[in-house]
Amino acid sequence: MHPIICKIGPFTIYSYGLLLAIAFLVSSTLAVSCAKRHKVNPDIIFNLFFIIFISGIIGARILYVIENIAYYLRNPLEIIMLQLGGLSWFGGLLLGFFSGIAYLKKKRLSIYRILDLISPFVALGQAIGRVGCLLNGCCFGEVSKFGIYFQVNKLILIPTQIYSSLVLIFIFIILRFLQDRPHKEGEIFFAYLILYSIKRFSIEFWRADNEIILFGLTLFQLMSIAVFCLAVWKILLIKKIASGR
């Protein structure tokens, strides 16, 4: 819609990068505030968010490039041009998760406790980031007369970015509600994975930028099914251990 916010001399402010920065600042600030209420060192939470943010972007970019490798082999310089958009959440999840785990282990902190603390704010950060996708014109939906006109694509498309953002805000609200209620360590994090995988699986039916590869499903729908099953299994295991059976 509006990939470029403005130009100041030789500098260009891109909407995608600006919204990613806003997403980091808002989500990390709220997470730090929550950490103080739960008597967790706020510096550790901020550092963790920074590590997850940077490694998540790297991982998301790597998977996106792999997914579109034919294009990037023809245009290799665009691999590092993040201002043009192009991040895959699952790649960000993997690298961000393992980088965060490594940091928490180094600090000898309870991994699930911290993941439970930050999960709602990760969802909120994603909701803000999807607004950047809308302005950039990436992650677009199918052509539809009931959509909105995207100047970048020069088509009327389903605004899947808006739908994703709204659902992610709803996920944030649910997780914050659960967070303030009695729960076992790990339940909030795996609830986030369950809700996000359901969201992504559903939204993919309206997306137009991912190819169907198997059983009428896209790669990200298949990955959503795998994440959903793993998260459900982990929550059931947590509840079983808690009940002593």
Disulfide bonds with the S-S distance in Angstrom:
none
